[in-house]
Amino acid sequence: MAAMEKILSKAEIEALLNAVFEGRIEPEKELSKAEGTVANYDLVNSDAQKGSVPNLDIIYDSFIRSNRVNLSNRLRKSVEIKKVGARSYKFDDFLQTLPTPVCMGIFKIEPLKGAALISFDSTLVLSLVDSLLGGAGSAKVPIANRMFTSIELRLMEKIVGDALQDFEKAWAPLYATHMSLLRMETNPRLVNIVPPEYQIVTMTLKIQIDDVSGNMMFAVPFMTIDPIRDKLKTGMQFDMMAIDPQWSFRLSSELMEAPMEATVEMGNASITLRELLDLAPGDTIMLDKASSSDMIVKVEGVPKYFGVPGIKHGNKAIQISKICSTRGQ
């Protein structure tokens, strides 16, 4: 029996349409390829379908380190933050996964295009607000569908502001950005950072405050990340994020103590091989410089200064007169 022809699923068709719309596939070029030279395109395992963004999790690792400290200081409580996992959605599908009620912050990642979103579930919001107001931060069961009050949103705006500052620092080694909060929102239907069919990548973080835990989630559109995908793939600059903050200071201190050889060049002379062989103690070699002219001071063989010879405390010495400005040295 002949094998059945494979038919694209709805998800695969949507992935293909998104790839064409976003410019990753150009239909004219695909159709113009000669027979036998057509490249395979894996719709099921493509980046657009899986939401794979290499090294993006490293940004969140850096964010967690900063935000754990800052949030602990603001709440005056011990806070633990752990990654739950990354996932991609169509934006419309993502909105349907958000709990009710939910506290959201819409923010810009300038100069990248589009806007992103940070959300907090109700349990986490109530615990954060209670802690900020001096309470124990214990979990309270929210009234079904109760909207957050203006005071609660105002307090959460401070938490979001701190988070965006830490997020900005986490991005810095890769790409200089400025995170700015546009507005707070509680109704997912009023959020439209991208069209419903556009892909976004999310990262869910679990925040533990004493015995209460809740989820904070970042949602960033693929169109925002796309211009810097190559930098994300290389990941070269992320090495900075794992460095001890005092490392460069200690390295500089040690380098300042490194021994270096300084020599003074009195002058030059040209002699023949016969003259060299005939030299004997007491002979004099005439140099090309007067004894009163400046001498070149070399550091590790590289000309750095000019100086005047003399004697100090019974030792031969040289006084620096000017810096050597030889180009390329």
C-alpha positions in Angstrom: 0.0 0.0 0.0 1.4 3.4 -1.0 2.5 5.7 1.8 0.0 8.5 2.5 1.1 12.0 1.3 1.9 14.2 4.3 -0.5 17.0 4.8 0.5 20.1 6.7 -1.2 20.6 10.0 -2.9 23.9 11.1 0.1 24.7 13.3 2.6 24.0 10.4 0.6 26.2 8.0 0.6 29.0 10.6 4.3 28.7 11.1 4.9 28.8 7.3 2.7 31.9 6.9 4.5 33.6 9.8 7.9 32.8 8.2 6.8 34.3 4.9 5.2 37.4 6.6 8.3 38.1 8.7 10.7 37.6 5.7 12.5 34.4 6.8 11.2 32.8 3.6 10.8 34.5 0.2 8.3 32.6 -2.0 9.7 33.9 -5.3 13.2 32.6 -4.4 11.9 29.3 -3.2 9.9 28.8 -6.5 12.8 29.8 -8.7 15.2 27.2 -7.2 16.3 24.5 -9.7 15.1 21.0 -9.2 17.3 19.0 -6.8 18.6 22.2 -5.1 15.6 22.8 -2.9 16.6 23.2 0.8 14.5 21.4 3.4 12.5 23.6 5.7 11.4 21.9 8.9 8.1 23.5 9.8 7.7 21.5 13.0 11.1 22.1 14.4 11.8 25.6 13.1 12.7 28.5 15.4 9.3 30.1 14.7 7.5 27.0 15.9 9.6 26.1 19.0 10.4 29.6 20.1 14.0 28.7 20.3 16.2 31.8 21.1 19.8 30.8 21.9 21.3 32.2 25.1 18.2 34.2 26.0 18.0 32.3 29.2 21.4 33.8 30.2 19.8 37.2 30.3 17.2 35.9 32.7 19.9 34.3 34.9 21.5 37.7 35.2 18.2 39.3 35.9 17.5 36.8 38.7 20.7 37.5 40.4 20.0 41.3 40.5 16.3 41.2 41.2 16.6 38.7 44.1 18.8 41.2 45.9 16.8 44.3 45.1 13.5 42.7 45.9 14.8 41.3 49.2 16.0 44.8 50.2 12.7 46.5 49.2 10.6 43.9 51.1 13.1 43.3 53.9 12.4 39.6 53.5 14.3 36.7 52.0 13.3 36.2 48.4 14.1 33.3 46.1 13.6 33.4 42.3 13.8 30.4 40.1 13.3 29.8 36.4 10.2 27.7 35.5 10.8 27.6 31.8 10.6 29.4 28.5 7.9 28.8 25.9 6.6 30.4 22.7 3.0 31.2 21.9 1.0 33.1 19.4 0.1 36.3 21.2 -3.6 35.6 21.2 -3.0 32.1 22.7 -0.7 33.6 25.3 -3.4 36.0 26.6 -5.8 33.1 27.1 -3.3 31.4 29.4 -3.1 34.4 31.8 -4.9 33.9 35.1 -7.7 36.1 36.3 -7.1 38.5 37.9 -3.6 39.4 36.7 -1.4 42.4 37.1 0.6 43.4 33.9 3.1 46.0 33.0 3.6 47.0 29.4 7.1 48.3 28.6 9.3 49.4 25.8 12.8 48.0 25.1 14.3 50.9 23.3 15.7 51.1 20.7 14.3 47.7 19.7 10.9 47.8 18.1 7.6 46.8 19.7 6.6 46.5 23.3 6.9 43.7 25.9 5.0 42.6 28.9 5.6 41.5 32.5 2.8 39.9 34.5 2.2 38.8 38.1 -0.4 36.4 39.3 -2.9 37.5 42.0 -1.2 35.4 44.8 2.1 37.1 44.2 0.6 40.6 43.9 -1.2 40.3 47.3 1.9 38.9 49.0 4.1 41.7 47.6 1.5 44.4 48.5 1.1 43.1 52.0 4.9 43.0 52.5 5.4 46.5 51.1 2.8 47.8 53.6 4.6 46.1 56.5 2.6 43.0 56.8 3.7 39.4 57.0 3.1 38.8 53.3 1.0 35.7 54.0 -1.1 34.3 51.2 -4.7 35.4 51.0 -7.3 33.9 48.8 -8.4 36.7 46.4 -12.1 37.3 45.8 -13.0 35.8 42.4 -12.6 38.2 39.6 -11.8 41.1 42.0 -9.9 43.8 40.2 -6.8 45.2 41.9 -7.3 48.6 43.7 -5.5 51.7 42.5 -3.3 51.6 45.6 -2.3 48.0 44.9 -1.5 48.9 41.3 0.5 51.9 42.4 2.6 49.7 44.7 3.1 47.1 42.0 4.3 49.9 39.7 7.3 50.3 42.0 8.0 46.6 41.9 7.7 46.6 38.1 10.0 49.7 37.9 12.7 47.8 40.0 12.3 44.7 37.7 12.8 46.8 34.6 15.9 48.4 35.9 17.3 44.9 36.7 16.2 43.6 33.2 18.0 46.6 31.6 21.2 45.7 33.4 20.8 42.1 32.4 20.6 43.1 28.7 23.6 45.5 28.9 26.4 43.0 28.1 24.6 42.0 25.0 22.9 45.2 23.8 22.4 48.6 25.3 18.7 49.2 26.0 16.4 51.5 28.0 13.4 49.8 29.6 10.5 52.2 30.1 7.1 51.4 31.6 4.2 52.5 29.4 1.3 51.6 31.6 -0.1 49.1 34.1 -3.0 46.9 33.0 -5.3 44.2 34.6 -7.4 43.2 31.6 -5.7 41.0 29.0 -8.3 42.1 26.4 -6.9 45.6 26.5 -3.3 44.4 25.8 -2.1 44.5 22.2 1.6 44.7 22.1 1.6 42.8 18.8 -1.1 41.5 16.4 -2.8 38.3 17.7 -1.1 35.9 15.3 2.5 37.1 16.0 4.8 34.9 18.0 6.2 35.8 21.4 8.6 34.0 23.7 7.9 33.9 27.4 9.9 33.2 30.5 8.1 32.2 33.7 9.9 32.8 37.0 8.8 31.4 40.4 9.1 33.9 43.3 9.2 32.5 46.8 8.6 35.0 49.7 8.8 33.1 53.0 6.1 30.5 52.7 4.2 32.2 49.8 5.1 31.6 46.1 3.7 33.0 42.9 4.7 33.5 39.2 6.2 36.5 37.4 6.3 36.2 33.6 8.1 38.1 30.9 6.6 38.0 27.3 8.8 39.5 24.5 7.8 39.4 20.8 10.0 37.6 18.3 10.0 40.8 16.2 11.7 42.6 19.1 14.4 40.0 19.4 15.0 39.3 15.7 17.4 42.2 15.0 19.9 40.9 17.6 19.5 37.1 17.0 23.1 36.9 15.7 24.4 38.4 18.9 22.3 36.0 21.0 23.7 33.1 19.0 27.3 34.0 19.5 26.9 34.7 23.2 30.5 36.0 23.4 29.7 39.1 25.4 27.7 37.1 28.0 31.0 36.0 29.7 31.0 39.5 31.4 27.9 38.5 33.3 29.6 35.7 35.2 32.6 37.8 36.3 33.0 38.7 39.9 32.3 42.5 40.1 35.6 43.0 41.9 37.6 40.9 39.4 38.6 43.8 37.1 39.7 45.9 40.1 41.9 43.1 41.5 43.3 42.4 38.1 44.2 46.1 37.6 45.9 46.1 41.1 48.0 43.1 40.3 49.0 44.5 36.9 50.1 47.7 38.5 52.7 45.7 40.5 54.1 43.9 37.4 57.9 44.5 37.1 59.0 46.3 33.9 62.5 47.0 32.5 63.4 50.6 31.8 66.5 51.4 29.7 68.1 54.7 28.6 69.6 55.0 25.1 72.5 57.4 25.1 73.1 57.4 21.4 74.1 55.3 18.4 77.2 54.8 16.3 78.2 52.9 13.2 81.4 51.0 13.1 83.0 48.4 10.8 83.6 44.8 11.8 87.4 45.5 11.7 86.9 48.4 14.2 84.8 46.1 16.4 87.5 43.5 16.4 90.2 46.1 17.2 88.4 47.6 20.2 90.3 47.4 23.5 89.8 48.8 27.0 90.1 52.6 27.1 89.0 53.1 23.5 86.3 55.7 22.9 83.3 55.4 20.6 81.8 58.6 19.3 78.0 58.7 19.5 75.7 60.6 17.2 74.3 62.7 20.1 75.8 65.5 22.2 76.0 64.7 25.9 73.7 67.6 26.6 70.9 66.4 24.3 67.8 64.4 25.6 68.1 60.7 25.8 65.4 58.2 24.8 63.9 56.2 27.7 62.6 52.8 26.6 60.2 50.6 28.7 60.4 46.9 27.7 62.2 48.0 24.5 59.4 50.5 23.5 60.4 54.3 23.4 58.2 56.1 25.9 60.0 59.2 27.2 62.9 61.6 26.7 65.1 62.6 29.6 68.2 64.5 30.7 71.0 62.5 32.4 72.3 63.5 35.8 73.3 62.2 39.3 70.9 61.9 42.3 72.1 60.7 45.7 75.3 59.5 44.2 73.6 57.4 41.6 73.3 58.0 37.9 69.8 59.1 37.0 67.7 60.6 34.3 65.0 63.3 34.6 62.0 62.9 32.3 61.7 65.9 30.1 58.8 65.0 27.8 56.8 62.0 26.6 57.7 60.3 23.4 54.9 60.8 20.9 56.1 58.4 18.2 53.1 57.3 16.2 52.2 53.6 16.8 54.2 53.3 20.0 
